[in-house]
Amino acid sequence: MKPSLVVIFILFLFTGVSAQQIKYGIGNDSWNPDSLGNHRAVLTVGGAGNVAKATIEWRRRDTHPELKDIWVVDAKTNSKIANVKALNINREQGTVYFEPTSGPGTYYVYYMPYQVEGRSNYPNAEYRKTPTTISQWPKSTTNAVPAKLVRIEAINAMSSFYPMEVIATAAETKALIKQHPQKDYLVFTEDRLNPIKMQNDLPQLWITKGLKNSFSGTASKGENYTYQLGIYPVKKDLTDVKVVFSDLKSKTGKAISAKAFSCLNTDGVNWDGSPLHKTVNVAKNKVQALWILADIPKDISAGLYTGTATVTTKGSGSTTIQIALTVNNTVLADGGINEPQKQTRLKWLNSTMAEKNEVIAPYIPLVIKEKTIALLGRQFTINQDGLPAQIQTFFTPEMTELSSTPKNILVESVHFHVTRSNHQDIKFKTSEINFTDKQAGIVKWTSKSTSDSLNMEVNAALEFDGFVSYTVKFIAVNDIKLDNISLHFPFSPQASKYMMGLGQKGGYRPDSLNWKWDVANKNQDGAWIGDVNAGLQYSLRDNHYVRPLNTNFYLQKPLLLPTSWGNDGKGGIKIAKKGQSILADNYSGERFMKKGDTLYYNFTLLITPFHPINTDFQWSNRFYHKYNNLDTIKATGATIINIHHATPINPFINYPFIAHKEMKSYIDEAHSKGLKVKIYNTVRELSNSAYETFPLRSLGHEIYSPGKGGGYSWLQEHLGDDYIAAWYVPEIKDAAVVNSGMSRWHNYYVEGMNWLVNNVGIDGLYLDDVAFDRTTMKRVKSVLTQNGHPGIIDLHSANQYNKSDGFNNSANLYMEHFPYLNRLWFGEYFDYEKSSPDFFLTESSGIPFGLMGEMLQDGGNAWRGMVYGMTNRMPWSDGADPRAIWKAWDDFGMQGTKMIGYWVENNPVKTNNPDVIATIYKKDKSVLIALASWAKEDTKIKLIIDWKALGIDPAKATVTAPEVKNFQPARTFSATDEIPVTKNKGWMIVVKQN
């Protein structure tokens, strides 16, 4: 957990003319919060009587406390007291009468009790409501015994409101404002250890300290120092709030340059490395935290440095804060990031680490020859108008090697048709393409095409992994009415056997498809069309494209309908055979453009496969998906451990920085035993235990998505509203909030991965769905593989083809990440029993993209998995024990075999039943045949073997099925025998020349 707060807090409060002392403490998890609530007042009753009275100055941040029930518990009997009456309940205080059932002694007032409803991992705290019937007890309160407030307690330090969520009273706030009648807004200074948490109230702490136009702090040399300015408009809304810094100077003339200071809320570096400038507006009577980052030079002299930070606004003047910073003699080589509770890692939000587009293995530098760009296993030729003239791949059908023979993806060049209202195409005059950037990792080019009505400008880039981005602008030279603007992809039939996307589950491409935009309900903007060794994914994009939410949350932040492609619902996609091609016609329909109007017809491409499959990696790297004793894991034969969140060494979801010492100890021991360790950490939601939670909240919706709030009690009590509650772990009460999409949090994420590699020694990542883009994935892969680290990444996805996820295919959704993955794990809600072979191949196996996978749901189907080289992963679910298959692999000697899938036309082994398919694993004088049945009933098959292709003399061959526990019994066959195959099952058969 976060560093504990001090157990007892004492604050002297000055309210009016009288002073009172209130203590704040924590209850060390000594009661059940999911019944009694997280907060209580501890009272003592000193005298005898039938009625006790307490007026509790609780200073609550929650709204409408009068609607919440109040429970009183007798500390002696631990029993809830029946006779209780609450009066004059408000946010500042409340009066509670109760029957002191045990006489003088201690009593607890639980003033925010709740019950948990909903699913265990997606709960909602429902606060118990004030009874609707008014109690007749007591008949008289005249002789009530006074109950003294001893202290106010939170269940634990994490839940405490002290000090920054203890509100100032309305009178205190009004009095403070009255002391500064000339100010449109007040500026409070605050230390980094007290993050500003409330937007609707001033903390009482600020009333106690008073308004001071100064801040003082102590920093070390080289530290990523931070402090806060709290902006509070009192007369009107503020617009365009900024902070301007002066140099900080010492008496000896030394200086810390103003350039060393920045405001996190207004300036920084975006996730893609571009400068970020944000406009901060603050509504009247709202509190806005401004986090100030200071890069203290390592070589600065120790001493006191003074200067100013000036808050400026539009129309409300400026406020100058005197800054006094004492620099001590300690030198921090790492900026102090090992003490994140001091907010030293906020600098990570502006990181540019690994932004440079450097080539990452196994990819190779791009090579340009005239208009053709060569990349690993592929070739991209550019037409004069900047669009693809031809795309070729050089992968063998087996997907294990590269070939010298190209396979064309296109029949002719990709092209636009721009049709006038008279149904005539506009003829463009096109200039030569111009290469604007030629690097090993990226090539960029432009082209311009002109006509008397429209001009077309193309800006494009191809990266080393096969990603292509196109920005296409159509600019109206004159007013013009158009019948249509469409983009044609004329696919070769040989490279368009399969399809997924646009409402189609992965499998054989339909003969025809007519699709329309429906972004409110469907996360669909393109498709993958291809064969195993050649394909193309394309996505149609708006020029203001924003990555939507995914994994249960798509409907809360869906795609933007592209202004151009969607055209108010007129646009769509038709796919059908036309002439020699399979034509994908991406049309947008009729429209009118005025002179000077610009439309963006942007799109992206991914050329598949990305690289050959690495079968030896599949056979030798065996995953164990659970935190466990390392000797126990090693005894299973597993070689890589995936550490999920909610485990002792990785307790908090997507924030693996709190138990890092325990994690490092575990990983060090694992390495000593020859095991690798990967951790669960991604971007989609973020634990409420993150040290930076409230600084991130101060950035509005940059990091966290807007939403209706709710969820677990901590979120409701400390965030208030305007968030989406995400995954929750009841055992440790870890409550996460949904991230907004692409943001500076990805910079932090990359830096965090770098820190974990270098300080904890992680060997890679287990990703559970992904909410960032390929740019971030590329950066992550770069830091994970630095200095020879293995950087293994496997991606798990639940099946995204459902209403909550917008009916997208997991493989289609995440294909942009595939170039940097080592293994797929698709996953929950995939039906391995009812799915067809073509679905397995395209959506689960990863093979058409250069990957291999594993199965999850209900343990998978071991026989069908084997024809794709897949097993299940232990010990995730019942029956998920691949050890017997691992042993069969080792007994046969899978390392170094050549995998030839059933999809390969010249596979030397076939069956006489098309519903029973065969994949082989071939080596010298022996072959392992994996058979899997999709027949509707039990059946018998015969093997059709090309002995010459296998290099085996049939006269000297044995055909045996080794015993494999829970898979098959031992059997001996002859090459001509009928082999019985049970429905939905199969065999592993070894053919060997003696």
N, C-alpha and C positions, 0 to 999 in steps of 0.2 A: 504494500500500500504506500501511499504518499507518506513522507516523514510526519510523525505524530505531532499534533498540536500540543502545547503545554496543557497538562491535565487540568489545572485550575487557572482560570483567567480572572484577574481582578481589574476592574475599571471604575474609576471615580467619575460619576456622572453629575453634571451640573445642569439641573433643570429648574429654571426659575431661581428662587432664592435658597432652596434647600438642596442639600447634597445627599445622595444615597449610594451605597456600595452594593453592587451586584456581582456575583461570582458566576463564572461560566466553567463548566467541566465536561468531561466525557464519561460515558457510562461503561466503557470497556466491554461492549456487546453483552451486557448483563441482563437484557430483557429481549423479548421477541418483537422486533420492530414491525414485522408483517402482520401484527395484530394491534399492538399498542401504539405504533408509530415510532418515528425516529427522535422525538423530542419530548422532554418532560421538565416540569418544575418540581424541585424537591422542597417540600415544606416540613416544618415542625410545628406541632401543636403543643403548647406548653401547659395548658390548663385543662380541667375537666369541663365537659359540656356536651350537649346533644347536637350542637351545630357549630361548625368551624367556618371561618371566613378568611379568604385570602384574596388580596388584590395583587395580580401578577403583572409586572411590567415586562412583557415578553418581547416587545418590539419586533414584530413578525413581518417578513417580506411577502408572505402569501396574501392573495386577495380574498376578500370575503371570509375572514376567519369565523364570523358569526354563523356561517352555514355549516361549520364543522363541529362534530360532537366533541365532548370533553369527558374523558374517563378519569376517575380517581381510584387509586389502588392503595390499600392498606399495606405498608411495608412489612408489618409484623406477620400478617397472615398471607400476604401476597394475593389477596382477594380483591376483586372489583367491588367498589362500594355502590350500592343501589341508589341511595339517597344523595343526589347531586343536583345542584341548580346553578346555572351560569347566567350572569347578567352583565349587561354593558360590555359585551365582547366586541373589541375592535382590534385593529392591527397594532396599536400601541400598548394596550393593556386589557385586562378583563378581570371581573370579580367572580369568584367561585365559592359557593357554599357547599359543604359536604358534611356527612355524618362521620365523626371520628370514631369509627367502630371499635378501635382498640384503645381509646382514650388518648392521653398524651403520647406523642411519639412522632414517627416519620410517616409522611404520606406523599404519594407521587401523583402529580396531575399530568396526564398525557393529553396534550392539546391538539394533536394532529393524528389521531388513530385512523388506520385504513385497513382494507382487506385487498388481497391480490386476486385479480381476475384475469382471464385470458389464458393463453398457452404459456407453459413454463418458460420458454425461451423468448416469448413476446408478451410479457405480462402487462397489466395496467393496474396501477394502484387507484382504488376507489376510496376516497376519504369518507369516513362515516359521517352521515348527516346529522345535524341537530334534530332531536326528537320533535315531531310536529305537535304533540300534545304537551301542554304546559303542566309541569309537576306542581301538585298542591303542597309538596313538602318544601321548606318547613312552614309551619303555621306562623311562626314569628322568627325574625332574624335579629331581634333587639339585643338579645344576650349572647350573640354568637362569639365564640372564643376566637381570638385572633390566631391565624396561622402565619408563621413567619417564612418568607422565602429564603431558603438556604443557598440555593444556586439553581441555575438553569443548565440542564444537561442534554447533550446529544448522544445518540447510541454509540457513536465512535467519532474519531477525529475527522474522518471523511465527511461525515454528515453535519458537522458543527457549522453554525451560522456565524460564529465569532471569528474575527472581529468585523469582516467586511460585509456581512449580511445581517448585521444588527442595525435596524433602521433608526434614523433620526426621527423625532416626532415632528408633526406639522408645525408646532409652535417653535421648536428649535430651528427648523429650516427657515421659517418666516423671519425669525429674529436675526438669523445670520444674513439673510438677503437685505433686511432693513439696515444692517450696519454698512452696506455698500450700495447706497441708492444710485450711484452714478454708473454702476456696471450693468451691461446687458447680459453678461455671463460671468460665471465664476470659474477660476482654474485652481484645482487642488493638485498638490503634488503627493505622490505615494511611492513607497519603496517597492521593489520588485517582489519581495516576499509576501506582500499583501495584494494579490491581484484584485483589481476592481471587478466586482461580480454583478452588481445590480445596475439596471438601466432606469428604473422607475423611482428609486429612492436614494438619498444620500445616506452613507453609513454614519452611525452615531460617532464613530471614531473621528470623522472629519469635523464634527461639531466640537468635540473635545479638544482637538488640536487647534481649531480655528483656521481661518483662511490666511495662508502665508504665501507670499510671492517668492518663495525660495525653496530650493531643494539641496540637500547635502547627502553625500554617500561616499562609500569607500570601495575602491576597485583595485585589482591587481594589475600588474603589467601584462599586456597581452590578452586581457580578459574581454570576453563578449559581454559587456556590462549593459544592464537595462534599468530603466525606471519608467514611471508612469505620470502622465498628466491627465487629470479628470476634468472634462469640460461639462459645465452645467449652465445652460441658457436659462435665464430667469425672466426675461422680458419678451423675447421673440425667438423664432427659429433662427439657427445659425446656418450659413451656407459657406461652402468651400473653406473649411477649417484647415489650416496648415501650420507647420512649426518651422521657424527659421532659427538657425543656430549661429552663434558666434564662436570664434576660437576660445578655448579655455586656456588661460595663461597663469603662470606662476610668478611669484615675485622676482625670481631670478631670470625671467624672460623666456623660459621654456614654454612651449605651447602644444596643446592637442588641437589639431586643425578642425575647423567646423565640418570639413568633409568626412570626419570620422563619425559624425552623428547623422542619424536618419530617423524618420518616423515610420514605423512598420505599417501603420494604417493608411498612409498616403503614398508611400513610394517603396519600390522594391524591384525584384526581378521575377517575371512570370515563369510558369512551368516550362515554357519553351525557350527560355533564355532572353526573351524580349523585355525591354524596360516596362515597368508597371507603374502607372500613376493613377491613383484613385481619388475621387472627390468625396470628402467627408462632410455630410450635412448633419446637424444635430437639432432635433426638435426641442421646443421649449419644455422645460421641466424633465428632460431626459438626461441621463448621465452617459457620456461617451468617454471610454478610456482610449488614450493615445499612448501606445508603447514606443518608447524612445530606445533605439539601439545605439550603443557606443562601442566602437572598436578602439580599445586602449592600446596604443603602440607598445611593443615589447621593449623597445630601447628608450622609452621615456624615463626621465629622472623621477625619482619618488618625490612627493611633495603635494602641496595644495594647489589646485588649478581652479580658477574661477572664470565665469563668463555668463552668457545668457542663452535662454531658449525662449523665443518670442512666438506666441500664438497669434496668428492673423486670421481674419475672417473678411468676408465681403459685407460691408455695410455695418459692422459692429465693432470696429476698431481692433486694436491689438492689446495683448497683455504680455508683459515681459517678466519672466521668471529668472531669478538669480540662481545660478548653478555653482555649487562648490563641491568639487570632487577631489577627494584625497586619494592619491595613488601610493600604495604601499610598496615595499621592496620585493614582494613575492612575484615571481615570473611564472606565468601559466603558458606552457608550450601549446596546450590544446584549446586555449580560449576559455577554459573552465567548463567545457561541455560535460565533464564527469560529475558536475553538480547541477543537473538540469532543474532542480527545484528552485534555482536562482534565475531561471529563464535564460540561461546562457545559450540554449539551443534555438532560440527564436531566430538567430542569424541564419540557421539552416533554411528557413523559409525563402531566403533570397539567394540560395546557392545556385551556381552554374556548373556544379560538378558533373563531369561526363556529358556535357552538352555538345562537345565537339563530335562531329559525325565520323568517328574513327571506325575502321573495319574491325569487326569482331569475328573470331574463329567460329565456325569453319569457313566463313565467307572470304572472298578474295577481292582485291582492288578492282574497281571498274576499269574497263579498257574501251576507249573510243576509237573506232575506225570509220572515218567519214560520218555517216548518219547511223551507224550501228554501235550499240553499247553492249559489251559482253560482261556478264556477271556469272556467278557460280551456277553452272548447269543450264543457263538461259541466255537468250540473245534478244535484244529489243532494237528494232529498226524504226527510225522516225521518218514520217512523211514530211513533205515540204510545208504542210500547214501545221506542223508540230504534233499532230496526232499519230498514234501507232500505225506504221505501215505493215509491220509483221512482228509477231512475237513467237519465238521458238524455244523449245526445251530440248535437253540432251540427256534425259534420264532414261535408263532402261526400263522396260515394263515391270521388272522385278523390284525396281526402286532401290536396288542395293549398289548400283554403279552408275557412272556417266558413260554415255555413248558418243560416238563421233557423228552419228546420224541425227539430224534435227527432226523435230516433230512440230509442224506448224499449228499454231492455235487459231490463226485467222485464215479465211479464204481470200479476203481482200482487206484493204486498209480500213481502219475505224474512221468513220466520217459523219459529219453533220449534214442533215437536209434542212434547209431553211426555205419554207414554202410560202409564197405570197398568197393573198386571198384569192387570186385567180388560178391557184393550184400549180403555179410555175415555180420551180426551184430558183433561188438566187444564185447566180454564178459569181464566184469570188475570184479575185486576182490575188495570188499569194506570193509573198516575198520569201526569200530563203530563210531557213531557220538560223538562229543565232545562239551559239552556246555561250552562256553567261557565267558559268562556273564549272570547272572541271577538277574534281577532287577524287581521291581514291574511294571515298565513301559516298559521294553524291555528285550527280551531273545535272545541271540546270540548262534549260533552253527556252527561247521565246520564238514566236512567229506571229506575223500580222497578215490578215487577209482583208481585202477591201472590196466594196461594191458601191453602186450609186445609192444604195438604201441602208445597208448595214456594214459595219466593220466588225471583224472578229479578231480578238487578241488572245493568244494562247501563251500561258506561262506554265511550265511543267518541270518536274524534277523526278529523277530516278535514283533510288538508293541501293546500296550494295546487297540488301536482302531481298530485293524484288518488289519493293513498294514504289508506286508511281502516283504522284499527285498532280492533278490538272486544275488550273484556274483558267476558265474560258469566259471571256467577256464579249457580249454582243452589244454594240453601241449603235444607236439609231442615228444615221446621217440626216434623215428626213422623217417626218411623220410617216408611219407605215402600218398597214394592217396585215397581219400574218395569219396564215392558215395553220401553221405548225412549225415548231423547231424540234427536231428529233435527232438523237444520236444513235447510230447503228453500229452494233458489234456483230460482224459476220463470222461466227464461229465455224471452224472446220468440224464436220461430223465426227472425225476421228478424235477430236479434243473436246467433245461435248456429250459424252455418253451419260454422265451423271450431272446432278444439279441439287443444290439446296439453297433455301432462301425464298423470299416472296411468297410465303405461305406453304412452301413445299418442304416436307421432311426430306432428309438426305436419302438419295437413291437414284434410280434411273430417271433421266430427264423426261418429262412428259412430252408428247408430240406437239402440244400447243399449250400456251398459258396466256391468260389475259388478266393482268393485275392492276389494281388502282391504289392510290395512296390512301392511308387511313392511320395517320400518325397518332391520333388520340388513343388508339387501341393496339396498334401494331408497330413493333420496333423493326420495321422493314424498309430498307432503302436501296436494296440491291441483292445480288445473288452470286454464288460460286457456280460456275459451269465448267466442267472439265472431264478428263480421264484420270486414271491413276498417276500417269507420268506427265501430264500436261493439263493446265487449267488456268482459269482467270477468275478472280473475284472482282466485282466492281460495285461501287457504292456511289449513289447520286447525292450530292451535298449542297446545302444552302451556303451562301457566302458568309452567313453568320452562324454556321453550324456549331452546336453545343452538344457535347456528348451527353446522351440521356442517362438516367439512372437505370440500373439493371438489378437482377436478382431480387425479386419480390417488390421492387419499388418503381418499375418503369412507368406505371400509370400516374405516379406523382410528379414525374418530370420527363415527359415524353419527347420524342423528336420534334424539331421545328419543321413544319411543312416548307420545303424549299419554294421560294417565290417563283423561281424559274421553272423547275421541273414539275412542281405541284400545280402551279397556275390555278389556284382556287378550286382544286379538284378536277381540273380538266386533264391533268397529266396521268401517265401510267406506263406500263411496260407490256409489250406483247412479245412472246417468244414462239417461233414456229419455223418450220423448214421453208426456205425460199431459195429457189435455184439450187446451187451447189452448197449453200451454207445453212447453218442453223442461225437465224437472224434474231438478235435481241434488239428490238425496236423500242427505244426509250423516248417516248413522245411527250409533248407538253401542251398541245392543243392551240386553238386560235387565241389571238390577243392583239392589242393595239399598242404600239410604241410611239411616243412622241419624240421629236427630234431631241437628241442629247440623252435620252433614256439609256440606262445600262442594265443589262441582265447578266447574271452570273450562272453559267451552266457548269458548275464545278463537279468533278468526280475523282475518285481514287481507284487504283488498281492494285491487286496483289497477284504476282505471277507465281503459280504453283507448279511443281513442288519447290520447296525452299532449299533442300539439300537431300542427298540420299539417306535412307534409313540406316541407323547404326545398330545392326542386330546384335553385335557382340556386347554393346552396352546393355541391351535388353536382357541378355542371358546372365551377365555377371553382376548387374546392380539390382539388388533385391530389397524391396522396401518393407519396413516394419512401421506400421502407422499407429504408434502408441508410445507414451512415456512409460518406461518400465526399467527394471533392473538390467544393467548392460550385459551381464553374463547370461541372463535369461534370453535376451535378444540375440546375442551372438550364437547361442546354442541352436537357434532356429535355422541358421544359415543366412539370415538377412544381413545385408551389408550397409544399408542406409536407413536411418531412423528419421521419421517425420514427427516433430514435436508440435502437437496442436496447442491452441491456447487453452486456458482453464486447466493448466498443468502446473506442478510446483515450480518449474523453471521458466514457464512462459504463461503466467496467469492471466494477463489482461489482453483482450483482443486488439490486435494490430498495434500494440504498444509494448514491445519486448525489451524495455529499458529499465524496469524496476527490479526484477529478480535477475539481473544480468550476471552477478557474481555466481549465483547458483548455476546459471546456464553455462557459464564458462567452465566451472568445475566439472560439470557433467560432460561437456564436449571434450575437454582435455582427457578425461578418463576414456571416453569413447574412442578417441584417436589412438590412445595407447593400446587399445584392443583391436585396432584395425577397422573401426566402424566410422562412418560419416554421419553427421547430424544436420538436418535441415529444420527450419522452424516455420511455423505458420505466421505470416505477416503480410498483409496486403492493404490496399486502400479501397474501402467501401463504406466502412463504419469505423468509429474510433472510440476506444474505451473512455469512460468518464474519469478513469484514474490518470489519464495523461496530465502531466504537469502543466501543459500549455492550454488546457481546456478553456480557461477564461480569456487569455490573450487571443486565442483563435475565435472565440465568440465576439470579441471586440471588432473583428473584421467583417461583421455583418454576415452575409451569405457567401462570402468567398470560400470558406472552408466547409461550413456546415449548410446542408440544404434547408430551405424553409419548410415548415410543416405545421401540423396541428398540435404538436406537443404530446402530452400524455406519457404513457409508459411507466417505467418503474418509479418509485417514490422519489429517489434521489434526483432524477431528471426534473420532475415536476417541482420539487422544492428549491432547486438551485439554478435551473435554467429557465424555469417559468413557462415559457411558451416558444413558439416559432422554431421548431426542430422536428425531426422525424426520429422517433425511438426505434432502435434496431435490436440486434442480438443481445440477449441477457443470460447470464450464467447464475442460477439461483445459489449454487454452493458457495460462491465467493462474492455474490451481489455485484458482478461486473456489468454495468449498464452502458451500452454503446449508443452512439448517435450517428446518423447517416451523413457521409461526406457529400459535398455538393457536386462533384464531378472533377473536371480539370481545374487545378488551382495550385497555389504555391505549396500546398501540403505535399505535392509530389516532389518538390525540391527537398523538403524535409525528409521524405521517405528515402530518397536516394542517399542523402547524407547519413541517415540512420543505418541503411544497409552497409555503407562504407565503414561506419563505426563498428557494427557488429562483426564484420569480416576481420577487421584489424584488432579489435579489442576482446572479442568473445570467441572468434574462430569458427563461425558458422560455415557450413559447406554448401549452403544454398537455401532455397525457399520452397515451401509448399504453399501454393496460391489456391485459395478457395474462392473461385470466381474473381473477376478483375474489374475494377472500376476506374482504371487509368488507361491511357492510350499507348500506342506502340513507342512513342518517343520516350516515355518514362520507362517502359520495359527495356528498351535498348540501353538506357542509362544504367538501369539496375543490373543488367547482364554485364555491362562493362565493369562496374565496381565489384560484382561478385566474382568475376574471373581474373581480377588483378593479381599480379605477382604469382601466377601459377595456381591460384585457388580454383577448386573445381567448379564452383558456381552453378550447381545443378538446380534446375527449376522444373518442377512438375505442377501442372494445372489441374485442379479438380473443378468440375462444374456440375451442378444439378441441371437437369434438362430444362432449358429455358423456353421450350415450346409450350407455353401455357399463358393464360390470360394475364397473370400478374407480371410476367416478363415480356409481354407484347408479342408472343408467338414468334420468337426468333430461335434459330438453331444455335446451340452452344458453339459448334465448330465454326459456323458462319460469323457469329458475334465476336469470337475471340481469335479469328484467323490472323489478324494483324500481329498477334503475340507469338504465333507458332514459330517464327524464325528463331526465337530465343529460348524455346522450351526444350527440355530433354525427354519429357514423358507426359502423356495425357492420362487423365483419370476422369473419364466421363461415365458415369457417376450416378448420383441419386436420380431416381425416377426415369432411368433408362430401362426399357423392357427388353431383356436379353432373350426372353422366351418367344415373344411375338414378333420381334424385329427381323426383317429380311436380311440376307447377306449384303445387299447393296447399301442398306442402312448402316449395318455394322462397319462396312468399309469406309463410307463417307463421313459418318457422324461420330463414330467411336474409335476407330482403329488409329487414325492419324496418318496412315500410310500414304495417301495421296498428297501429303504435305511434308513428308520426310520424317515423320514421327512414328512412335509406337506407343501403345497404351496399356491400360489395365481396366478391370471391371469393378463395379461396386455393388449395385443394387441386388440385394438378396444373394450375395456371393457371386453373381454373374453366372454365366454358363461356361463351364470349363472346357467342354468339347468344342463349342463354337469359338471360344476365345483363342484356342490353339491354332486355328487356321489363320489367325492374324498375329500370332505370337504373343497373345495376351493371357495373363492369368488374373486372378483376383489378388487383393492385397491384405495380408494378415495384419492384425487380427480384428479387422474392422467389424465384421458381421458374422452371424452364424454360418458355418460352412466355408468361411473365407480363410482357408488354410492351403496355400499353394505348395507346401513343403514336399508333398509327394510328387508334384510336377517338377519342382526344382530338382529333386533327386533323379527323376527320369531324364531331365535335360543333362545332368552331370554324368549319368551312366552312359548316355549316348555320346556325349561330348559335343554339346551345341556350339561351343566356341569355335569360330572359324567356319561354320557351315554357311552355305548359300541358301537363303530363303527364296523359294519360287512359289508365289501365291497362285491360288486357283484362277485369279483374274488374268494370268499370263497365258496367252494363246498357245504357246509351245511348251507349256508345263509338261514334263515327261510322264507325269502320273495323273490320270483322270479316272473317273468312275463311269459306269454305264447308266447312272441315274443322275440327271441334272440337279435333283434335290439333295444329293449327297456330294459335297464338294471336298476337294483335296488340295492341301498346301504341303509342299515338301521342304525339308531342310537337308540339303545335300552336301556330302563330303566324299572323299575318295573311298570308293568301293562300298559305301553304305549310305542309306537315306532314311530319315524319319518322316513318315507320312502321317499328317494330321487329317483325319476325316471328321466331318461334322454334318449332321443331318438336319435338313429343313423339310423332310418328307412329313406328310400328315399322319402317317402310321409307321409302325415298325416295318422294316424292309430288309432286303438282302441286296448286296451290290457286288459287282466284280471290279477289280482294278484293271485299268488299261494302262500298261506300262511300256514306255519307250526305253527298252533296256540299253540300247546303244547310247542314248542321250545321258542315261545315268552312269554309263561306264561300268556296268555290272553284267557278268555272265549269268544268264538265268539258270543255267545248268548247275551253277555253284552257289546259287542264292538261297538264303533262308528268309522266311517271312514269319516274324513273330510279333506278338503283342506282349510287352513286358507287363508284369503286374504293377499297377499304379493305384494306390489306396484311394478309395472313393471315386475312382475314374474308370478302371477296367480291370478284369481278371487277366491272368496270364493265359495266352492262347498261342497255338502254332497253326499257321495256315500254309497252303501252297499258293503259288501265284495265280492259279486258276480257280481257287475256291470261291464259293459265294460267302461273303462276309456278312453276318447278321448285324444290323445297325438299329438300335433302339431309337424310337422317336425322340427328337431333341437332343440326342447324344451322339457319340462317335467313338473313334479309336485313335490311339497312337500306335502305329505299326512300324517296326524296324525291318527294313530289307537290307541284307548284308551279304556280301560275297565272302565265302569262307576260303 
